[in-house]
Amino acid sequence: MLDIRIEKTTNPKPIPAPGEPLGFGKIFTDHMFIMNYTEGKGWHDARIVPYQKLELAPAAMVFHYGQEMFEGLKAYHGANGGTFLFRPDMNAKRANDTNRRLCIPEIPIEDFVDAVKAVVKVDEAWIPTDPGTSLYVRPFIIATDEFLGVAPSKTYLFMVILSPSGAYYESGLDPVGIWIEDEYVRAVRGGIGFTKTGGNYVASLAAQVKAHDEGYSQVLWLDGVERRYIEEVGAMNIFFKINGTVVTPMLTGSILPGVTRNSVIELCKDWGIPVEERRISVEELYEAQQNGQLEEVFGTGTAAVISPVGTLRWKDEVMTIQDGGIGELSQKIYDTITGIQLGTLDDPKGWRVEVK
Ligand SMILES: *Cc1c(COP(=O)(O)O)cnc(C)c1O
């Protein structure tokens, strides 16, 4: 059990009222979790303190070579009260997969989950109550050594900040248009594509700007070597329903292993729907669409849960899926996962974790 010292704010901020627009990631709560790492001493001084600015040396390593990681999950009210998280152990495990790759010291799974639960509990009053809203939880680690050499830092900060966020969908699922990027690449096998780290996102910005300029909301990445095989969308994994089979790119090291991705695969298997994790080329996708076999396309991620794709743009071709509408399976998966999260549906796998 992590020993956490708690220092409450003496100057609380106003909590947004129900109905107030929250957006995403713009408002922060009264407190944050913070813990130090020092070589030889390990992680130490776990504490919850008022949300505040940090003091770091300009030479702090995180600013120069990007040694940092993050995670993302949500806390929300259950339909019958209580505060819940969705599979936080998966985030804690993935955090350590990231840490190992980036030479950042690991955090015991229980300590990571305890830290998240403790700070969510302190700021429980900030969890918004409007339908579909949640408290977005952002754990992250930065390298803090004052040193310009390229090497793993000997000191780090682990923090958890909280942001009340609006409903991703204001009025039901809303299909998006996606740009298939065949010039820029995001990640390659052997690189850091499977980790949640800022470096992957800065690599994605130029393509995202390009896609926005073309009128598409997100980028679909192809593999970094042949630029042929489909990988994932900006901050979502991608699924296709082709002729009754659910297909999603296999995890090859360049794709982020999403918690939502894993949940969708488990649910489809439980429902007896064939699921294939394999390589799928953009040509195969195009052919399936031309033959009328591409039945559904959807992205998966914590923020949206399911994001139906209405159009895919590849070179000069525009592929329309479900006439730009929402597929039956996409809707069923969305209803099931959100139902499990809220507690209106059974949770046979224990995915819902209460914050007490
Ligand atoms: C976080 C993330 C996802 C989705 O993961 P979830 O655990 O389902 O939220 C997918 N792709 C990338 C690049 C991500 O950073």
The ligand as a Tripos MOL2 file, in Angstrom:
@<TRIPOS>MOLECULE
LIG
   15    15     1     0     0
SMALL
NO_CHARGES

@<TRIPOS>ATOM
      1 C1         -4.0350    5.9880  -26.0450 C.3       1 LIG1
      2 C2         -3.9340    5.6120  -27.4720 C.ar      1 LIG1
      3 C3         -4.8410    4.7220  -28.0790 C.ar      1 LIG1
      4 C4         -6.0720    4.1840  -27.3750 C.3       1 LIG1
      5 O1         -5.8000    3.4620  -26.2150 O.3       1 LIG1
      6 P1         -6.9420    3.2700  -25.1130 P.3       1 LIG1
      7 O2         -6.2180    2.5550  -24.0090 O.co2     1 LIG1
      8 O3         -8.0160    2.4440  -25.7360 O.co2     1 LIG1
      9 O4         -7.4080    4.6220  -24.7240 O.co2     1 LIG1
     10 C5         -4.6300    4.3640  -29.3900 C.ar      1 LIG1
     11 N1         -3.5960    4.8740  -30.1030 N.ar      1 LIG1
     12 C6         -2.7230    5.7450  -29.5650 C.ar      1 LIG1
     13 C7         -1.6100    6.2590  -30.3890 C.3       1 LIG1
     14 C8         -2.8560    6.1440  -28.2240 C.ar      1 LIG1
     15 O5         -1.9920    7.0130  -27.7060 O.3       1 LIG1
@<TRIPOS>BOND
     1     1     2 1
     2     2     3 ar
     3     2    14 ar
     4     3     4 1
     5     3    10 ar
     6     4     5 1
     7     5     6 1
     8     6     7 2
     9     6     8 1
    10     6     9 1
    11    10    11 ar
    12    11    12 ar
    13    12    13 1
    14    12    14 ar
    15    14    15 1
@<TRIPOS>SUBSTRUCTURE
     1 LIG1         1 GROUP 0 **** ****
